[in-house]
């Protein structure tokens, strides 16, 4: 992965290039300066994907261990979620660097800060278009569910 700063006056702050064995993909964030509220440091309004050959749509992923048991608390479930996402991405020859969109479903709004911190850590500080929704999960022990879209 290579990160390059865009020239002043563009709507994008950074351009990220993701290289694989046989092709080149570029992720170009778009954060218009006028006409819309400003994005924060941990997300972007839109991500343009250039040169991608594959898209991977990852279903909502919970904080469950390999036996299907939920983590004991929020921190453990967030660790398990990101471990599970990395495993799923790897099955398609991708990494978290390939994530171009993310949606979090939180059982309680109070989980937002910990969820955002886990996302920022997992993505190495790279902002992506992100939505967090407070929702009732199918099982009350599932505190957070995250779905991603990856491109490669």
Rosetta silent file (secondary structure, phi, psi, omega in degrees, C-alpha in Angstrom):
SEQUENCE: XXXXXXXXXXXXXXXXXXXXXXXXXXXXXXXXXXXXXXXXXXXXXXXXXXXXXXXXXXXXXXXXXXXXXXXXXXXXXXXXXXXXXXXXXXXXXXXXXXXXXXXXXXXXXXXXXXXXXXXXXXXXXXXXXXXXXXXXXXXXXXXXXXXXXXXX
SCORE:     score description
SCORE:     0.000 S_00000001
   1 L     0.000  137.593  176.166    0.000    0.000    0.000 S_00000001
   2 E  -127.585  135.480  178.221    1.269    3.466   -0.828 S_00000001
   3 E  -113.703  128.575  178.973   -0.280    6.705    0.444 S_00000001
   4 E  -124.644  139.957  178.169    0.260    9.936   -1.473 S_00000001
   5 E   -79.182  136.880  178.384   -0.865   13.431   -0.516 S_00000001
   6 L   -81.760  158.869 -179.731   -3.076   15.137   -3.094 S_00000001
   7 L   -70.069  153.342  179.456   -2.328   18.630   -4.330 S_00000001
   8 L   -58.299  146.986  177.948   -3.974   21.619   -2.580 S_00000001
   9 L    91.540   -9.406  177.410   -7.418   22.557   -3.842 S_00000001
  10 L   -84.948  162.032  179.919   -8.538   19.019   -4.633 S_00000001
  11 L   -80.285   -8.168 -178.901  -11.532   17.492   -2.868 S_00000001
  12 L  -108.546  142.639  177.030   -9.392   14.588   -1.696 S_00000001
  13 L   -88.643  -37.650 -177.520   -6.794   14.690    1.039 S_00000001
  14 E  -139.748  158.384  172.142   -4.991   11.452    0.213 S_00000001
  15 E  -125.068  131.099 -178.442   -4.820    8.833   -2.491 S_00000001
  16 E  -113.720  128.538  176.274   -4.084    5.240   -1.509 S_00000001
  17 E  -106.725  129.273  176.909   -2.670    2.749   -3.971 S_00000001
  18 E  -111.808  119.436 -177.300   -3.128   -0.951   -3.258 S_00000001
  19 E  -105.190  142.652  170.502   -0.837   -3.163   -5.312 S_00000001
  20 L  -126.219 -172.025 -175.523   -1.170   -6.880   -5.904 S_00000001
  21 L   -60.389  -37.736 -169.000    0.831   -9.315   -7.990 S_00000001
  22 L  -124.038    1.952  178.184   -0.857   -8.483  -11.256 S_00000001
  23 L  -157.303  173.870 -174.961   -2.701   -5.158  -11.014 S_00000001
  24 E  -127.870  132.510  178.216   -2.920   -1.757   -9.421 S_00000001
  25 E  -126.289  141.905  178.738   -5.909   -0.258   -7.623 S_00000001
  26 E  -121.631  134.157  176.109   -6.257    3.299   -6.375 S_00000001
  27 E  -108.293  120.182 -177.210   -8.562    4.505   -3.591 S_00000001
  28 E  -117.962  108.348  178.247   -9.384    8.200   -3.853 S_00000001
  29 E   -72.845  146.332  177.742  -11.267    9.734   -0.913 S_00000001
  30 E  -124.650  117.229  176.970  -13.691   12.577   -1.642 S_00000001
  31 L  -130.843   84.147 -179.522  -14.450   15.160    1.046 S_00000001
  32 L   -55.175  139.690 -178.436  -15.976   18.235   -0.629 S_00000001
  33 L   -83.373  -22.574 -177.396  -15.021   21.431    1.192 S_00000001
  34 L  -124.450  146.484  171.811  -18.249   23.292    0.333 S_00000001
  35 L    87.194   -1.100  178.424  -21.935   22.404    0.435 S_00000001
  36 L  -151.080  152.094  179.629  -21.754   19.524    2.917 S_00000001
  37 L   -61.439  151.912 -176.361  -20.732   19.158    6.562 S_00000001
  38 L   -73.088  145.761  172.704  -17.054   18.338    7.070 S_00000001
  39 L   -75.686  158.839  176.016  -15.843   14.770    7.463 S_00000001
  40 L   -97.780  178.240 -176.642  -13.860   13.895   10.576 S_00000001
  41 L   -66.259  -20.020 -174.183  -10.417   12.326   10.726 S_00000001
  42 L  -103.007    5.831  173.358  -11.775    8.778   11.026 S_00000001
  43 E  -154.059  165.063  176.239  -14.085    8.640    7.991 S_00000001
  44 L  -124.741  156.574  179.109  -14.581   10.104    4.503 S_00000001
  45 L   -68.351  -38.714 -177.502  -17.777   11.079    2.701 S_00000001
  46 E  -152.398  152.737  177.830  -17.025    8.927   -0.352 S_00000001
  47 E  -128.293  117.155  175.215  -14.337    6.607   -1.688 S_00000001
  48 E   -87.705  131.315  179.954  -13.682    6.317   -5.412 S_00000001
  49 E  -110.720  118.131 -179.779  -12.170    2.972   -6.394 S_00000001
  50 E  -112.243  133.441  173.682  -10.085    3.013   -9.575 S_00000001
  51 L    80.149   11.870  179.488   -8.695   -0.068  -11.292 S_00000001
  52 L   -74.811  141.437  176.791  -10.363   -2.702   -9.119 S_00000001
  53 L  -105.440  -19.524 -176.844  -10.938   -6.093  -10.700 S_00000001
  54 L  -138.154  147.368  171.451  -12.844   -7.708   -7.814 S_00000001
  55 E  -121.682  139.988  177.908  -15.382   -6.695   -5.173 S_00000001
  56 E  -125.100  120.699  179.119  -15.958   -8.648   -1.976 S_00000001
  57 E  -103.607  111.097 -176.001  -19.151   -8.069    0.030 S_00000001
  58 E   -96.125  125.368  179.129  -18.666   -9.360    3.573 S_00000001
  59 E   -61.896  162.989  175.558  -21.814  -10.220    5.527 S_00000001
  60 E   -51.083  126.148 -174.956  -22.379   -8.801    8.984 S_00000001
  61 E  -114.672  127.863 -176.112  -19.620  -10.269   11.135 S_00000001
  62 E  -100.665  169.497  177.815  -20.067  -10.757   14.869 S_00000001
  63 L   -85.623   62.750 -178.742  -17.642  -11.066   17.772 S_00000001
  64 E  -110.542  143.141  175.628  -17.857  -14.847   17.921 S_00000001
  65 L   -79.223  175.078 -176.540  -14.970  -17.258   18.461 S_00000001
  66 L   -57.865  -20.849  177.850  -14.461  -20.204   16.063 S_00000001
  67 L   -87.907   -3.502  179.428  -16.934  -22.306   18.090 S_00000001
  68 L    93.514    6.600 -179.620  -19.624  -19.621   17.699 S_00000001
  69 L   -87.069  131.218  178.633  -19.411  -18.349   21.284 S_00000001
  70 E   -69.679  148.683  174.786  -19.620  -14.536   21.709 S_00000001
  71 L   -59.528  156.873 -173.231  -16.774  -12.681   23.397 S_00000001
  72 L   -67.873  -28.307 -178.904  -17.280  -11.885   27.089 S_00000001
  73 L  -151.345 -175.615 -175.658  -17.580   -8.122   26.631 S_00000001
  74 H   -59.849  -48.642 -177.274  -17.442   -5.302   24.102 S_00000001
  75 H   -60.267  -44.544 -179.918  -13.626   -5.129   23.828 S_00000001
  76 H   -66.109  -39.725  178.830  -13.298   -8.888   23.302 S_00000001
  77 H   -65.538  -40.004  177.564  -16.111   -8.922   20.743 S_00000001
  78 H   -63.510  -40.795  175.919  -14.513   -6.063   18.783 S_00000001
  79 H   -60.641  -44.395  179.433  -11.190   -7.955   18.751 S_00000001
  80 H   -65.374  -40.421  178.681  -12.985  -11.084   17.530 S_00000001
  81 H   -57.741  -49.621 -177.059  -14.907   -9.154   14.872 S_00000001
  82 H   -69.955  -31.844  173.769  -11.730   -7.729   13.371 S_00000001
  83 H   -64.927  -43.734  178.494   -9.971  -11.094   13.588 S_00000001
  84 H   -63.512  -42.573  178.850  -12.929  -12.701   11.794 S_00000001
  85 H   -62.743  -43.833  178.697  -12.971   -9.958    9.130 S_00000001
  86 H   -60.412  -39.743  178.865   -9.217  -10.406    8.509 S_00000001
  87 H   -65.273  -43.868  179.667   -9.753  -14.172    8.125 S_00000001
  88 H   -64.206  -45.386  177.725  -12.639  -13.689    5.694 S_00000001
  89 H   -59.832  -44.140 -179.453  -10.676  -11.135    3.657 S_00000001
  90 H   -60.131  -32.463  178.980   -7.640  -13.458    3.561 S_00000001
  91 H   -63.634  -19.284  177.416   -9.832  -16.222    2.104 S_00000001
  92 L  -107.257   12.357 -179.893  -10.230  -13.929   -0.924 S_00000001
  93 L    71.321   29.687 -179.029   -6.558  -12.914   -1.006 S_00000001
  94 L  -122.649  168.933  175.932   -7.338   -9.513    0.541 S_00000001
  95 L  -132.108 -179.476  176.787   -6.427   -7.580    3.700 S_00000001
  96 H   -61.833  -20.264  176.223   -7.969   -4.698    5.638 S_00000001
  97 H   -63.842  -19.938 -179.433   -6.155   -2.420    3.140 S_00000001
  98 H   -86.939   -9.156 -178.904   -8.781   -3.541    0.592 S_00000001
  99 E   -67.381  128.113 -179.641  -11.766   -2.324    2.669 S_00000001
 100 E  -119.413   -6.993 -179.248  -13.539    0.539    0.880 S_00000001
 101 E  -159.483  143.672 -176.699  -16.820    0.745    2.867 S_00000001
 102 E  -146.332  135.822  173.999  -17.896   -0.250    6.382 S_00000001
 103 E  -126.549  129.480  177.279  -21.187   -0.389    8.280 S_00000001
 104 E  -110.029  136.334  174.325  -21.391   -1.044   12.022 S_00000001
 105 E  -112.823  114.761 -175.125  -24.547   -2.169   13.783 S_00000001
 106 E  -106.465  133.145  177.550  -24.352   -1.354   17.495 S_00000001
 107 L   -68.681  -26.158 -179.179  -26.724   -2.828   20.082 S_00000001
 108 L  -143.819  139.709 -179.432  -26.286    0.362   22.161 S_00000001
 109 H   -60.263  -25.614 -179.520  -25.201    3.895   21.197 S_00000001
 110 H   -66.851  -11.078  179.129  -22.713    3.856   24.079 S_00000001
 111 H   -84.350   -7.260 -171.874  -20.596    1.385   22.040 S_00000001
 112 H   -58.663  -45.887 -176.325  -19.866    3.984   19.326 S_00000001
 113 H   -65.123  -46.595  178.725  -16.584    5.294   20.734 S_00000001
 114 H   -64.055  -38.801  178.480  -15.048    1.858   21.359 S_00000001
 115 H   -63.524  -45.388  179.366  -16.253    0.685   17.945 S_00000001
 116 H   -63.120  -41.835  179.535  -14.701    3.701   16.195 S_00000001
 117 H   -63.233  -41.198  178.353  -11.406    3.224   18.067 S_00000001
 118 H   -64.602  -40.736  178.374  -11.287   -0.470   17.090 S_00000001
 119 H   -63.212  -47.901 -179.470  -12.000    0.429   13.442 S_00000001
 120 H   -59.401  -43.853  177.088   -9.291    3.101   13.355 S_00000001
 121 H   -61.392  -48.684 -176.321   -6.785    0.621   14.882 S_00000001
 122 H   -62.399  -35.093 -178.535   -7.785   -2.180   12.517 S_00000001
 123 L   -92.894    6.125  178.916   -7.462    0.058    9.455 S_00000001
 124 L    63.685   29.545  179.296   -4.203    1.611   10.611 S_00000001
 125 L    84.727   -2.486 -179.262   -5.807    5.050   10.746 S_00000001
 126 L   -75.467  120.206 -179.927   -6.963    4.898    7.099 S_00000001
 127 L   -78.200  141.945  174.254  -10.388    6.561    6.819 S_00000001
 128 E  -133.826  161.023  173.302  -13.147    4.888    4.798 S_00000001
 129 E   -60.068  127.724 -171.193  -16.820    5.743    4.270 S_00000001
 130 E  -136.849  140.269  172.848  -18.450    4.543    7.465 S_00000001
 131 E  -130.619  136.542  174.062  -21.953    4.300    8.892 S_00000001
 132 E  -118.995  129.256 -176.705  -22.875    3.302   12.439 S_00000001
 133 E  -123.971  133.509  173.870  -26.449    2.238   13.150 S_00000001
 134 E   -88.277  122.683 -174.626  -27.987    1.464   16.541 S_00000001
 135 L  -148.807  156.876  172.212  -30.057   -1.694   16.109 S_00000001
 136 L   -80.914  125.855  178.756  -31.326   -4.695   17.999 S_00000001
 137 L   -82.350  162.940 -177.275  -29.182   -7.686   17.083 S_00000001
 138 L   -65.160  -30.352  177.772  -30.707  -11.117   16.468 S_00000001
 139 L  -124.791  130.120 -173.301  -29.088  -12.469   19.638 S_00000001
 140 L   -62.738  -23.000  178.083  -28.797  -10.200   22.682 S_00000001
 141 L   -75.985  -13.757  178.348  -25.208  -11.359   23.390 S_00000001
 142 L   -84.921  107.271 -172.946  -24.080   -9.984   20.004 S_00000001
 143 L   -85.948  -32.434 -178.670  -23.065   -6.423   20.898 S_00000001
 144 E  -142.908  144.891  173.682  -21.713   -5.242   17.520 S_00000001
 145 E  -133.328  134.683 -177.740  -21.972   -6.518   13.960 S_00000001
 146 E  -127.762  132.224  172.660  -19.802   -5.121   11.162 S_00000001
 147 E  -118.419  146.430 -178.587  -20.134   -5.566    7.422 S_00000001
 148 E  -133.221  158.849  167.769  -17.563   -4.418    4.897 S_00000001
 149 E  -118.224  131.019  179.229  -17.063   -4.039    1.174 S_00000001
 150 E  -122.060  151.985  178.744  -13.552   -4.697   -0.119 S_00000001
 151 E  -132.700  146.079  179.796  -12.082   -4.141   -3.575 S_00000001
 152 L  -154.038    0.000    0.000   -9.009   -5.594   -5.181 S_00000001
